[in-house]
């Protein structure tokens, strides 16, 4: 295991763990979450059902799961970043992008390095059947991470580590060899409810329970249709994801910056004028988001998100209102019903 940790460190991972494949005790909670409809329009979760809790069904022959976490806080993140991030939400005329999406698409970074780790292990052990995942298949990532000691499950449902907070990506290697499991750690949330209290849409309906249908990350990234009108004002200027529950978490004062340049913040994405972001045509959107996780939502969803933020800025009486109205009006005849609907809503917002 020490050798596996060392290889992982060389590849930029913060920690490596090993979990078994018997996740039956997690199935009732998964099924109850699905039955409550908390997965929203993510129909694939319903289709996969219990397969998420059965690694050996997903990849036949799997005996152990190697888990990994990788810090993603950009290298130039300033001290007091949590306050900085919360302050961004008061800059109504600019867009806020979740921290994890400001650099290179993590799927590519984590997956390629997990593959290299698996190949190194195969060279050491001999022939090795394996498959690599990072947020890319029906895998109970947080469950595997907590069982293997990468942290504990926070009340916001994210994995927390005492020395690293929650700003890290997770990944897994399903292998067909038996490896010694690493022990779990004790939870340390105590009576804290900061993440629950701060959620703008009250998506954390109870400790350790998230209703994705109300979550801003789900609404701006996973959800392809119209955003419920009652939730639009609560989204503020968040145009891709939301970090509020992480920004207020006391454990994130220990969050570590990434050692990789891949997650350095790209210029032109976060904190940019909403009017300018609305002006991006599809080729410019694709060019500016090349290699970024943002690109996968497509130009229509991007315009929908920015239009909602623009409407919220208009309602707040932001100084950029004239430019925002012009930028919105330019899309009044957009070919997408979704874009037109959200643009019309935004233009109807008036200062309160």
Phi and psi in degrees as GROMACS dihedral restraints (atoms count N, CA, C in turn):
[ dihedral_restraints ]
;  ai    aj    ak    al  type     phi  dphi    fc
    3     4     5     6     1   -61.8    20    10
    4     5     6     7     1   -38.7    20    10
    6     7     8     9     1   -66.1    20    10
    7     8     9    10     1   -39.4    20    10
    9    10    11    12     1   -63.9    20    10
   10    11    12    13     1   -41.2    20    10
   12    13    14    15     1   -61.7    20    10
   13    14    15    16     1   -42.4    20    10
   15    16    17    18     1   -65.2    20    10
   16    17    18    19     1   -43.4    20    10
   18    19    20    21     1   -62.1    20    10
   19    20    21    22     1   -42.1    20    10
   21    22    23    24     1   -61.0    20    10
   22    23    24    25     1   -43.7    20    10
   24    25    26    27     1   -59.1    20    10
   25    26    27    28     1   -42.2    20    10
   27    28    29    30     1   -62.0    20    10
   28    29    30    31     1   -29.4    20    10
   30    31    32    33     1   -91.3    20    10
   31    32    33    34     1     1.4    20    10
   33    34    35    36     1    97.9    20    10
   34    35    36    37     1     4.4    20    10
   36    37    38    39     1   -81.4    20    10
   37    38    39    40     1   149.2    20    10
   39    40    41    42     1   -87.5    20    10
   40    41    42    43     1   -30.0    20    10
   42    43    44    45     1  -161.9    20    10
   43    44    45    46     1   146.4    20    10
   45    46    47    48     1  -122.5    20    10
   46    47    48    49     1   140.0    20    10
   48    49    50    51     1  -135.4    20    10
   49    50    51    52     1   175.9    20    10
   51    52    53    54     1  -138.1    20    10
   52    53    54    55     1   131.3    20    10
   54    55    56    57     1  -121.7    20    10
   55    56    57    58     1   155.6    20    10
   57    58    59    60     1   -79.4    20    10
   58    59    60    61     1  -176.6    20    10
   60    61    62    63     1  -110.1    20    10
   61    62    63    64     1     1.2    20    10
   63    64    65    66     1   -88.4    20    10
   64    65    66    67     1    96.8    20    10
   66    67    68    69     1  -111.7    20    10
   67    68    69    70     1    24.9    20    10
   69    70    71    72     1   -58.4    20    10
   70    71    72    73     1   -32.2    20    10
   72    73    74    75     1   -67.9    20    10
   73    74    75    76     1   -16.2    20    10
   75    76    77    78     1   -89.0    20    10
   76    77    78    79     1   -11.8    20    10
   78    79    80    81     1   -64.8    20    10
   79    80    81    82     1   -44.0    20    10
   81    82    83    84     1   -58.5    20    10
   82    83    84    85     1   -42.0    20    10
   84    85    86    87     1   -64.8    20    10
   85    86    87    88     1   -40.3    20    10
   87    88    89    90     1   -62.5    20    10
   88    89    90    91     1   -47.4    20    10
   90    91    92    93     1   -66.1    20    10
   91    92    93    94     1   -36.9    20    10
   93    94    95    96     1   -66.4    20    10
   94    95    96    97     1   -38.9    20    10
   96    97    98    99     1   -63.0    20    10
   97    98    99   100     1   -43.6    20    10
   99   100   101   102     1   -67.1    20    10
  100   101   102   103     1   -42.5    20    10
  102   103   104   105     1   -62.5    20    10
  103   104   105   106     1   -31.8    20    10
  105   106   107   108     1   -74.9    20    10
  106   107   108   109     1    -9.5    20    10
  108   109   110   111     1    78.7    20    10
  109   110   111   112     1    14.7    20    10
  111   112   113   114     1   -67.3    20    10
  112   113   114   115     1   -12.5    20    10
  114   115   116   117     1   -81.5    20    10
  115   116   117   118     1    -7.1    20    10
  117   118   119   120     1    62.1    20    10
  118   119   120   121     1  -131.6    20    10
  120   121   122   123     1   -89.1    20    10
  121   122   123   124     1    10.0    20    10
  123   124   125   126     1   -81.2    20    10
  124   125   126   127     1    71.8    20    10
  126   127   128   129     1   -60.8    20    10
  127   128   129   130     1   -26.9    20    10
  129   130   131   132     1   -61.0    20    10
  130   131   132   133     1   -28.4    20    10
  132   133   134   135     1   -65.8    20    10
  133   134   135   136     1   -40.0    20    10
  135   136   137   138     1   -66.5    20    10
  136   137   138   139     1   -41.9    20    10
  138   139   140   141     1   -63.3    20    10
  139   140   141   142     1   -40.7    20    10
  141   142   143   144     1   -73.0    20    10
  142   143   144   145     1   -30.7    20    10
  144   145   146   147     1    50.6    20    10
  145   146   147   148     1  -128.5    20    10
  147   148   149   150     1   -73.5    20    10
  148   149   150   151     1    -9.2    20    10
  150   151   152   153     1   -57.2    20    10
  151   152   153   154     1   -29.5    20    10
  153   154   155   156     1   -61.5    20    10
  154   155   156   157     1   -29.5    20    10
  156   157   158   159     1   -98.7    20    10
  157   158   159   160     1    10.4    20    10
  159   160   161   162     1  -132.0    20    10
  160   161   162   163     1    79.3    20    10
  162   163   164   165     1   -53.4    20    10
  163   164   165   166     1   -36.5    20    10
  165   166   167   168     1   -72.9    20    10
  166   167   168   169     1   -15.8    20    10
  168   169   170   171     1   -84.2    20    10
  169   170   171   172     1   -38.0    20    10
  171   172   173   174     1   -65.4    20    10
  172   173   174   175     1   -45.8    20    10
  174   175   176   177     1  -128.2    20    10
  175   176   177   178     1    95.0    20    10
  177   178   179   180     1   -54.1    20    10
  178   179   180   181     1   137.8    20    10
  180   181   182   183     1    96.3    20    10
  181   182   183   184     1    -8.3    20    10
  183   184   185   186     1   -66.3    20    10
  184   185   186   187     1   131.2    20    10
  186   187   188   189     1  -116.2    20    10
  187   188   189   190     1   -33.5    20    10
  189   190   191   192     1  -139.0    20    10
  190   191   192   193     1   157.8    20    10
  192   193   194   195     1  -123.7    20    10
  193   194   195   196     1   119.7    20    10
  195   196   197   198     1   -84.6    20    10
  196   197   198   199     1   126.6    20    10
  198   199   200   201     1  -110.1    20    10
  199   200   201   202     1   153.4    20    10
  201   202   203   204     1  -147.4    20    10
  202   203   204   205     1   149.4    20    10
  204   205   206   207     1  -129.7    20    10
  205   206   207   208     1   148.4    20    10
  207   208   209   210     1  -137.2    20    10
  208   209   210   211     1   119.2    20    10
  210   211   212   213     1   -62.5    20    10
  211   212   213   214     1   143.1    20    10
  213   214   215   216     1  -127.2    20    10
  214   215   216   217     1     0.1    20    10
  216   217   218   219     1   -58.3    20    10
  217   218   219   220     1   124.5    20    10
  219   220   221   222     1   -53.1    20    10
  220   221   222   223     1   146.8    20    10
  222   223   224   225     1   -61.0    20    10
  223   224   225   226     1   -30.5    20    10
  225   226   227   228     1   -95.6    20    10
  226   227   228   229     1    18.7    20    10
  228   229   230   231     1   -61.2    20    10
  229   230   231   232     1   128.0    20    10
  231   232   233   234     1   -77.8    20    10
  232   233   234   235     1   159.6    20    10
  234   235   236   237     1   -59.0    20    10
  235   236   237   238     1   150.1    20    10
  237   238   239   240     1    70.6    20    10
  238   239   240   241     1    27.0    20    10
  240   241   242   243     1   -59.7    20    10
  241   242   243   244     1   -28.8    20    10
  243   244   245   246     1   -63.4    20    10
  244   245   246   247     1   -41.9    20    10
  246   247   248   249     1   -68.1    20    10
  247   248   249   250     1   -37.8    20    10
  249   250   251   252     1   -59.9    20    10
  250   251   252   253     1   -43.9    20    10
  252   253   254   255     1   -66.2    20    10
  253   254   255   256     1   -40.3    20    10
  255   256   257   258     1   -68.3    20    10
  256   257   258   259     1   -33.7    20    10
  258   259   260   261     1   -65.8    20    10
  259   260   261   262     1   -31.9    20    10
  261   262   263   264     1   -58.5    20    10
  262   263   264   265     1   -30.5    20    10
  264   265   266   267     1   -70.5    20    10
  265   266   267   268     1   -13.0    20    10
  267   268   269   270     1   -95.0    20    10
  268   269   270   271     1    -2.5    20    10
  270   271   272   273     1   -91.5    20    10
  271   272   273   274     1    79.6    20    10
  273   274   275   276     1   -61.3    20    10
  274   275   276   277     1   -30.1    20    10
  276   277   278   279     1   -84.4    20    10
  277   278   279   280     1     1.8    20    10
  279   280   281   282     1  -120.3    20    10
  280   281   282   283     1   159.2    20    10
  282   283   284   285     1   -96.8    20    10
  283   284   285   286     1   144.2    20    10
  285   286   287   288     1  -113.5    20    10
  286   287   288   289     1   126.9    20    10
  288   289   290   291     1  -108.3    20    10
  289   290   291   292     1   138.0    20    10
  291   292   293   294     1   -56.1    20    10
  292   293   294   295     1   144.7    20    10
  294   295   296   297     1   -53.2    20    10
  295   296   297   298     1   -41.8    20    10
  297   298   299   300     1   -65.6    20    10
  298   299   300   301     1   -21.3    20    10
  300   301   302   303     1  -100.7    20    10
  301   302   303   304     1     9.2    20    10
  303   304   305   306     1   -84.4    20    10
  304   305   306   307     1   -11.0    20    10
  306   307   308   309     1  -116.8    20    10
  307   308   309   310     1  -145.2    20    10
  309   310   311   312     1   -74.1    20    10
  310   311   312   313     1   152.3    20    10
  312   313   314   315     1   -57.8    20    10
  313   314   315   316     1   117.7    20    10
  315   316   317   318     1   -64.6    20    10
  316   317   318   319     1   -27.7    20    10
  318   319   320   321     1   -54.9    20    10
  319   320   321   322     1   -44.9    20    10
  321   322   323   324     1   -70.3    20    10
  322   323   324   325     1   -41.7    20    10
  324   325   326   327     1   -66.1    20    10
  325   326   327   328     1   -53.1    20    10
  327   328   329   330     1   -67.2    20    10
  328   329   330   331     1   -44.3    20    10
  330   331   332   333     1   -61.6    20    10
  331   332   333   334     1   -45.0    20    10
  333   334   335   336     1   -65.5    20    10
  334   335   336   337     1   -35.7    20    10
  336   337   338   339     1   -76.3    20    10
  337   338   339   340     1   -32.5    20    10
  339   340   341   342     1   -65.2    20    10
  340   341   342   343     1   -39.0    20    10
  342   343   344   345     1   -62.3    20    10
  343   344   345   346     1   -42.4    20    10
  345   346   347   348     1   -62.8    20    10
  346   347   348   349     1   -40.2    20    10
  348   349   350   351     1   -63.0    20    10
  349   350   351   352     1   -43.1    20    10
  351   352   353   354     1   -63.4    20    10
  352   353   354   355     1   -40.8    20    10
  354   355   356   357     1   -66.5    20    10
  355   356   357   358     1   -36.2    20    10
  357   358   359   360     1   -66.0    20    10
  358   359   360   361     1   -39.4    20    10
  360   361   362   363     1   -66.1    20    10
  361   362   363   364     1   -39.3    20    10
  363   364   365   366     1   -64.1    20    10
  364   365   366   367     1   -38.4    20    10
  366   367   368   369     1   -65.3    20    10
  367   368   369   370     1   -28.6    20    10
  369   370   371   372     1   -84.2    20    10
  370   371   372   373     1   -40.1    20    10
  372   373   374   375     1   -96.6    20    10
  373   374   375   376     1   -23.1    20    10
  375   376   377   378     1   108.6    20    10
  376   377   378   379     1  -169.0    20    10
  378   379   380   381     1   -48.9    20    10
  379   380   381   382     1   132.0    20    10
  381   382   383   384     1  -139.0    20    10
  382   383   384   385     1   116.7    20    10
  384   385   386   387     1   -79.5    20    10
  385   386   387   388     1   128.3    20    10
  387   388   389   390     1  -154.9    20    10
  388   389   390   391     1   161.5    20    10
  390   391   392   393     1  -147.9    20    10
  391   392   393   394     1   138.2    20    10
  393   394   395   396     1  -103.8    20    10
  394   395   396   397     1   140.2    20    10
  396   397   398   399     1  -137.7    20    10
  397   398   399   400     1   146.5    20    10
  399   400   401   402     1  -152.4    20    10
  400   401   402   403     1    99.5    20    10
  402   403   404   405     1    53.0    20    10
  403   404   405   406     1    39.2    20    10
  405   406   407   408     1  -134.2    20    10
  406   407   408   409     1     8.8    20    10
  408   409   410   411     1  -161.7    20    10
  409   410   411   412     1   171.5    20    10
  411   412   413   414     1   -71.1    20    10
  412   413   414   415     1    79.8    20    10
  414   415   416   417     1  -125.1    20    10
  415   416   417   418     1   133.7    20    10
  417   418   419   420     1   -83.1    20    10
  418   419   420   421     1    78.1    20    10
  420   421   422   423     1   -60.8    20    10
  421   422   423   424     1   -48.4    20    10
  423   424   425   426     1   -64.6    20    10
  424   425   426   427     1   -37.2    20    10
  426   427   428   429     1   -64.0    20    10
  427   428   429   430     1   -45.9    20    10
  429   430   431   432     1   -64.9    20    10
  430   431   432   433     1   -39.2    20    10
  432   433   434   435     1   -63.9    20    10
  433   434   435   436     1   -44.4    20    10
  435   436   437   438     1   -71.0    20    10
  436   437   438   439     1   -37.8    20    10
  438   439   440   441     1   -64.4    20    10
  439   440   441   442     1   -28.0    20    10
  441   442   443   444     1   -98.7    20    10
  442   443   444   445     1     9.0    20    10
  444   445   446   447     1    84.1    20    10
  445   446   447   448     1    15.6    20    10
  447   448   449   450     1   -77.7    20    10
  448   449   450   451     1    -6.2    20    10
  450   451   452   453     1   156.0    20    10
  451   452   453   454     1  -169.9    20    10
  453   454   455   456     1  -120.8    20    10
  454   455   456   457     1   164.1    20    10
  456   457   458   459     1   -81.6    20    10
  457   458   459   460     1   117.8    20    10
  459   460   461   462     1   -75.7    20    10
  460   461   462   463     1   168.7    20    10
  462   463   464   465     1   -67.1    20    10
  463   464   465   466     1   -19.3    20    10
  465   466   467   468     1   -85.5    20    10
  466   467   468   469     1     2.0    20    10
  468   469   470   471     1    83.0    20    10
  469   470   471   472     1    -4.7    20    10
  471   472   473   474     1   -82.6    20    10
  472   473   474   475     1   160.9    20    10
  474   475   476   477     1   -85.3    20    10
  475   476   477   478     1   134.5    20    10
  477   478   479   480     1  -118.4    20    10
  478   479   480   481     1   143.9    20    10
  480   481   482   483     1  -127.7    20    10
  481   482   483   484     1   138.2    20    10
  483   484   485   486     1   -61.7    20    10
  484   485   486   487     1   -28.7    20    10
  486   487   488   489     1  -109.1    20    10
  487   488   489   490     1     7.5    20    10
  489   490   491   492     1  -146.6    20    10
  490   491   492   493     1     2.7    20    10
  492   493   494   495     1    63.5    20    10
  493   494   495   496     1  -135.4    20    10
  495   496   497   498     1  -128.4    20    10
  496   497   498   499     1     3.5    20    10
  498   499   500   501     1   -87.3    20    10
  499   500   501   502     1    72.7    20    10
  501   502   503   504     1  -149.4    20    10
  502   503   504   505     1   153.9    20    10
  504   505   506   507     1   -90.0    20    10
  505   506   507   508     1   155.2    20    10
  507   508   509   510     1  -114.8    20    10
  508   509   510   511     1   150.6    20    10
  510   511   512   513     1  -152.4    20    10
  511   512   513   514     1   162.7    20    10
  513   514   515   516     1  -140.8    20    10
  514   515   516   517     1   151.1    20    10
  516   517   518   519     1  -124.5    20    10
  517   518   519   520     1   113.8    20    10
  519   520   521   522     1   -82.1    20    10
  520   521   522   523     1   125.5    20    10
  522   523   524   525     1  -127.3    20    10
  523   524   525   526     1   156.2    20    10
  525   526   527   528     1  -100.3    20    10
  526   527   528   529     1    23.8    20    10
  528   529   530   531     1  -123.3    20    10
  529   530   531   532     1   149.5    20    10
  531   532   533   534     1   -81.7    20    10
  532   533   534   535     1   121.2    20    10
  534   535   536   537     1  -117.8    20    10
  535   536   537   538     1   150.9    20    10
  537   538   539   540     1   -68.6    20    10
  538   539   540   541     1   125.9    20    10
  540   541   542   543     1   -70.1    20    10
  541   542   543   544     1   146.6    20    10
  543   544   545   546     1   -93.8    20    10
  544   545   546   547     1   143.7    20    10
  546   547   548   549     1   -75.3    20    10
  547   548   549   550     1   151.6    20    10
  549   550   551   552     1   -72.5    20    10
  550   551   552   553     1   169.7    20    10
  552   553   554   555     1  -115.6    20    10
  553   554   555   556     1   160.9    20    10
  555   556   557   558     1   -73.7    20    10
  556   557   558   559     1   144.8    20    10
  558   559   560   561     1   -73.4    20    10
  559   560   561   562     1   151.7    20    10
  561   562   563   564     1  -137.6    20    10
  562   563   564   565     1    35.9    20    10
  564   565   566   567     1   -84.5    20    10
  565   566   567   568     1   -28.0    20    10
  567   568   569   570     1    57.3    20    10
  568   569   570   571     1  -135.3    20    10
  570   571   572   573     1   -92.3    20    10
  571   572   573   574     1     2.2    20    10
  573   574   575   576     1   -61.7    20    10
  574   575   576   577     1   135.8    20    10
  576   577   578   579     1  -131.3    20    10
  577   578   579   580     1    23.8    20    10
  579   580   581   582     1   -56.6    20    10
  580   581   582   583     1   -43.0    20    10
  582   583   584   585     1   -65.6    20    10
  583   584   585   586     1   -39.0    20    10
  585   586   587   588     1   -67.2    20    10
  586   587   588   589     1   -43.3    20    10
  588   589   590   591     1   -68.1    20    10
  589   590   591   592     1   -34.7    20    10
  591   592   593   594     1   -83.6    20    10
  592   593   594   595     1   -20.2    20    10
  594   595   596   597     1   -55.6    20    10
  595   596   597   598     1   119.4    20    10
  597   598   599   600     1   -60.2    20    10
  598   599   600   601     1   -31.9    20    10
  600   601   602   603     1  -107.7    20    10
  601   602   603   604     1     6.1    20    10
  603   604   605   606     1    53.3    20    10
  604   605   606   607     1    46.7    20    10
  606   607   608   609     1   -76.5    20    10
  607   608   609   610     1   -22.3    20    10
  609   610   611   612     1   -85.7    20    10
  610   611   612   613     1    92.5    20    10
  612   613   614   615     1   -76.4    20    10
  613   614   615   616     1   -17.1    20    10
  615   616   617   618     1  -164.7    20    10
  616   617   618   619     1   160.5    20    10
  618   619   620   621     1   -52.4    20    10
  619   620   621   622     1   127.2    20    10
  621   622   623   624     1    73.4    20    10
  622   623   624   625     1    14.6    20    10
  624   625   626   627     1  -130.6    20    10
  625   626   627   628     1   120.0    20    10
  627   628   629   630     1  -115.1    20    10
  628   629   630   631     1   126.8    20    10
  630   631   632   633     1   -92.7    20    10
  631   632   633   634     1   100.8    20    10
  633   634   635   636     1   -58.3    20    10
  634   635   636   637     1   -27.9    20    10
  636   637   638   639     1   -62.2    20    10
  637   638   639   640     1   -20.1    20    10
  639   640   641   642     1  -106.5    20    10
  640   641   642   643     1    -8.1    20    10
  642   643   644   645     1   -76.6    20    10
  643   644   645   646     1   130.7    20    10
  645   646   647   648     1   -64.6    20    10
  646   647   648   649     1   -33.7    20    10
  648   649   650   651     1   -62.5    20    10
  649   650   651   652     1   -44.6    20    10
  651   652   653   654     1   -63.5    20    10
  652   653   654   655     1   -46.9    20    10
  654   655   656   657     1   -63.0    20    10
  655   656   657   658     1   -37.7    20    10
  657   658   659   660     1   -91.5    20    10
  658   659   660   661     1   -11.6    20    10
  660   661   662   663     1  -121.7    20    10
  661   662   663   664     1   -57.7    20    10
  663   664   665   666     1   -81.2    20    10
  664   665   666   667     1   -34.5    20    10
  666   667   668   669     1   -80.4    20    10
  667   668   669   670     1   125.1    20    10
  669   670   671   672     1   -94.6    20    10
  670   671   672   673     1   -16.1    20    10
  672   673   674   675     1   -95.9    20    10
  673   674   675   676     1  -152.8    20    10
  675   676   677   678     1   -74.2    20    10
  676   677   678   679     1   140.2    20    10
  678   679   680   681     1   -87.4    20    10
  679   680   681   682     1   132.3    20    10
  681   682   683   684     1   -51.7    20    10
  682   683   684   685     1   130.9    20    10
  684   685   686   687     1   -60.1    20    10
  685   686   687   688     1   -32.0    20    10
  687   688   689   690     1   -69.7    20    10
  688   689   690   691     1   -21.1    20    10
  690   691   692   693     1   -93.7    20    10
  691   692   693   694     1   -21.1    20    10
  693   694   695   696     1   -56.7    20    10
  694   695   696   697     1   -46.7    20    10
  696   697   698   699     1   -61.5    20    10
  697   698   699   700     1   -26.3    20    10
  699   700   701   702     1   -78.3    20    10
  700   701   702   703     1   -14.8    20    10
  702   703   704   705     1   -75.9    20    10
  703   704   705   706     1   -23.9    20    10
  705   706   707   708     1    61.1    20    10
  706   707   708   709     1  -130.2    20    10
  708   709   710   711     1  -105.8    20    10
  709   710   711   712     1    20.7    20    10
  711   712   713   714     1   -80.9    20    10
  712   713   714   715     1   113.0    20    10
  714   715   716   717     1  -105.0    20    10
  715   716   717   718     1   -11.5    20    10
  717   718   719   720     1  -157.7    20    10
  718   719   720   721     1   100.3    20    10
  720   721   722   723     1    80.1    20    10
  721   722   723   724     1  -179.4    20    10
  723   724   725   726     1  -153.9    20    10
  724   725   726   727     1   137.1    20    10
  726   727   728   729     1  -115.5    20    10
  727   728   729   730     1     8.3    20    10
  729   730   731   732     1   -55.3    20    10
  730   731   732   733     1   -46.1    20    10
  732   733   734   735     1   -65.6    20    10
  733   734   735   736     1   -25.8    20    10
  735   736   737   738     1   -85.3    20    10
  736   737   738   739     1   -35.2    20    10
  738   739   740   741     1   -65.1    20    10
  739   740   741   742     1   -30.0    20    10
  741   742   743   744     1   -95.4    20    10
  742   743   744   745     1    -8.6    20    10
  744   745   746   747     1   -67.2    20    10
  745   746   747   748     1   124.1    20    10
  747   748   749   750     1   -58.4    20    10
  748   749   750   751     1   -30.9    20    10
  750   751   752   753     1   -69.1    20    10
  751   752   753   754     1   -19.3    20    10
  753   754   755   756     1   -78.0    20    10
  754   755   756   757     1    -0.7    20    10
  756   757   758   759     1   -68.1    20    10
  757   758   759   760     1   -14.8    20    10
  759   760   761   762     1   -99.6    20    10
  760   761   762   763     1     2.6    20    10
  762   763   764   765     1   -56.4    20    10
  763   764   765   766     1   138.3    20    10
  765   766   767   768     1  -104.7    20    10
  766   767   768   769     1   143.0    20    10
  768   769   770   771     1   -73.5    20    10
  769   770   771   772     1   151.9    20    10
  771   772   773   774     1   -69.4    20    10
  772   773   774   775     1   150.2    20    10
  774   775   776   777     1   -90.0    20    10
  775   776   777   778     1    -2.6    20    10
  777   778   779   780     1  -104.6    20    10
  778   779   780   781     1   139.1    20    10
  780   781   782   783     1   -69.8    20    10
  781   782   783   784     1   -16.0    20    10
  783   784   785   786     1   -55.4    20    10
  784   785   786   787     1   -32.9    20    10
  786   787   788   789     1   -98.7    20    10
  787   788   789   790     1    10.6    20    10
  789   790   791   792     1   -60.6    20    10
  790   791   792   793     1   144.8    20    10
  792   793   794   795     1   -69.0    20    10
  793   794   795   796     1   128.4    20    10
  795   796   797   798     1   -77.7    20    10
  796   797   798   799     1   144.1    20    10
  798   799   800   801     1   -73.0    20    10
  799   800   801   802     1   144.3    20    10
  801   802   803   804     1    92.6    20    10
  802   803   804   805     1    -0.9    20    10
  804   805   806   807     1  -104.4    20    10
  805   806   807   808     1   -59.2    20    10
  807   808   809   810     1   -91.3    20    10
  808   809   810   811     1   141.7    20    10
  810   811   812   813     1    72.7    20    10
  811   812   813   814     1    19.5    20    10
  813   814   815   816     1   -91.0    20    10
  814   815   816   817     1   156.4    20    10
  816   817   818   819     1   -57.8    20    10
  817   818   819   820     1   131.9    20    10
  819   820   821   822     1   -62.3    20    10
  820   821   822   823     1   -35.7    20    10
  822   823   824   825     1   -62.3    20    10
  823   824   825   826     1   -40.1    20    10
  825   826   827   828     1   -68.1    20    10
  826   827   828   829     1   -40.4    20    10
  828   829   830   831     1   -66.5    20    10
  829   830   831   832     1   -34.5    20    10
  831   832   833   834     1   -67.3    20    10
  832   833   834   835     1   -24.6    20    10
  834   835   836   837     1   -78.8    20    10
  835   836   837   838     1   -11.9    20    10
  837   838   839   840     1   -65.1    20    10
  838   839   840   841     1   123.2    20    10
  840   841   842   843     1   -82.1    20    10
  841   842   843   844     1   177.2    20    10
  843   844   845   846     1   -62.5    20    10
  844   845   846   847     1   -44.3    20    10
  846   847   848   849     1   -59.1    20    10
  847   848   849   850     1   -39.2    20    10
  849   850   851   852     1   -69.2    20    10
  850   851   852   853     1   -39.5    20    10
  852   853   854   855     1   -58.7    20    10
  853   854   855   856     1   -46.7    20    10
  855   856   857   858     1   -65.4    20    10
  856   857   858   859     1   -37.3    20    10
  858   859   860   861     1   -69.3    20    10
  859   860   861   862     1   -43.4    20    10
  861   862   863   864     1   -75.1    20    10
  862   863   864   865     1   -21.5    20    10
  864   865   866   867     1  -106.9    20    10
  865   866   867   868     1    13.5    20    10
  867   868   869   870     1   -59.9    20    10
  868   869   870   871     1   130.0    20    10
  870   871   872   873     1    77.4    20    10
  871   872   873   874     1     5.3    20    10
  873   874   875   876     1  -107.5    20    10
  874   875   876   877     1   150.1    20    10
  876   877   878   879     1   -63.3    20    10
  877   878   879   880     1   -24.3    20    10
  879   880   881   882     1   -62.2    20    10
  880   881   882   883     1   -32.5    20    10
  882   883   884   885     1   -59.2    20    10
  883   884   885   886     1   -29.0    20    10
  885   886   887   888     1   -68.8    20    10
  886   887   888   889     1   -16.6    20    10
  888   889   890   891     1   -79.9    20    10
  889   890   891   892     1   -17.5    20    10
  891   892   893   894     1    81.6    20    10
  892   893   894   895     1   164.1    20    10
  894   895   896   897     1   -68.3    20    10
  895   896   897   898     1   -37.1    20    10
  897   898   899   900     1   -62.9    20    10
  898   899   900   901     1   -48.9    20    10
  900   901   902   903     1   -65.1    20    10
  901   902   903   904     1   -35.2    20    10
  903   904   905   906     1   -60.6    20    10
  904   905   906   907     1   -49.1    20    10
  906   907   908   909     1   -63.2    20    10
  907   908   909   910     1   -38.8    20    10
  909   910   911   912     1   -57.1    20    10
  910   911   912   913     1   -48.8    20    10
  912   913   914   915     1   -63.2    20    10
  913   914   915   916     1   -45.0    20    10
  915   916   917   918     1   -68.7    20    10
  916   917   918   919     1   -34.6    20    10
  918   919   920   921     1   -63.1    20    10
  919   920   921   922     1   -41.2    20    10
  921   922   923   924     1   -61.5    20    10
  922   923   924   925     1   -45.9    20    10
  924   925   926   927     1   -62.4    20    10
  925   926   927   928     1   -38.4    20    10
  927   928   929   930     1   -65.1    20    10
  928   929   930   931     1   -40.9    20    10
  930   931   932   933     1   -62.1    20    10
  931   932   933   934     1   -39.4    20    10
  933   934   935   936     1   -66.4    20    10
  934   935   936   937     1   -36.5    20    10
  936   937   938   939     1   -66.7    20    10
  937   938   939   940     1   -39.8    20    10
  939   940   941   942     1   -62.9    20    10
  940   941   942   943     1   -42.0    20    10
  942   943   944   945     1   -66.0    20    10
  943   944   945   946     1   -28.6    20    10
  945   946   947   948     1   -83.2    20    10
  946   947   948   949     1    -1.2    20    10
  948   949   950   951     1    70.1    20    10
  949   950   951   952     1    33.6    20    10
  951   952   953   954     1   -61.2    20    10
  952   953   954   955     1   147.7    20    10
  954   955   956   957     1   -63.6    20    10
  955   956   957   958     1   -19.7    20    10
  957   958   959   960     1   -85.1    20    10
  958   959   960   961     1    10.5    20    10
  960   961   962   963     1   -51.5    20    10
  961   962   963   964     1   -47.2    20    10
  963   964   965   966     1   -58.9    20    10
  964   965   966   967     1   -44.3    20    10
  966   967   968   969     1   -66.2    20    10
  967   968   969   970     1   -37.1    20    10
  969   970   971   972     1   -65.3    20    10
  970   971   972   973     1   -42.1    20    10
  972   973   974   975     1   -63.1    20    10
  973   974   975   976     1   -41.2    20    10
  975   976   977   978     1   -63.4    20    10
  976   977   978   979     1   -43.5    20    10
  978   979   980   981     1   -65.2    20    10
  979   980   981   982     1   -38.2    20    10
  981   982   983   984     1   -69.3    20    10
  982   983   984   985     1   -43.0    20    10
  984   985   986   987     1   -62.4    20    10
  985   986   987   988     1   -26.6    20    10
  987   988   989   990     1   -65.5    20    10
  988   989   990   991     1   -18.9    20    10
  990   991   992   993     1  -108.3    20    10
  991   992   993   994     1    10.3    20    10
  993   994   995   996     1   -60.7    20    10
  994   995   996   997     1   -27.5    20    10
  996   997   998   999     1  -107.6    20    10
  997   998   999  1000     1    23.5    20    10
  999  1000  1001  1002     1   -57.4    20    10
 1000  1001  1002  1003     1   148.3    20    10
 1002  1003  1004  1005     1   -67.1    20    10
 1003  1004  1005  1006     1   -20.7    20    10
 1005  1006  1007  1008     1   -89.9    20    10
 1006  1007  1008  1009     1   129.0    20    10
 1008  1009  1010  1011     1   -59.9    20    10
 1009  1010  1011  1012     1   -37.9    20    10
 1011  1012  1013  1014     1   -62.8    20    10
 1012  1013  1014  1015     1   -45.9    20    10
 1014  1015  1016  1017     1   -64.6    20    10
 1015  1016  1017  1018     1   -46.9    20    10
 1017  1018  1019  1020     1   -58.9    20    10
 1018  1019  1020  1021     1   -43.6    20    10
 1020  1021  1022  1023     1   -59.8    20    10
 1021  1022  1023  1024     1   -46.5    20    10
 1023  1024  1025  1026     1   -74.5    20    10
 1024  1025  1026  1027     1   -30.8    20    10
 1026  1027  1028  1029     1   -66.3    20    10
 1027  1028  1029  1030     1   -45.5    20    10
 1029  1030  1031  1032     1   -61.5    20    10
 1030  1031  1032  1033     1   -41.6    20    10
 1032  1033  1034  1035     1   -60.9    20    10
 1033  1034  1035  1036     1   -45.3    20    10
 1035  1036  1037  1038     1   -62.1    20    10
 1036  1037  1038  1039     1   -43.4    20    10
 1038  1039  1040  1041     1   -66.0    20    10
 1039  1040  1041  1042     1   -23.4    20    10
 1041  1042  1043  1044     1   -83.0    20    10
 1042  1043  1044  1045     1    -6.5    20    10
 1044  1045  1046  1047     1   -77.2    20    10
 1045  1046  1047  1048     1   135.3    20    10
 1047  1048  1049  1050     1  -126.2    20    10
 1048  1049  1050  1051     1   153.1    20    10
 1050  1051  1052  1053     1   -57.5    20    10
 1051  1052  1053  1054     1   143.1    20    10
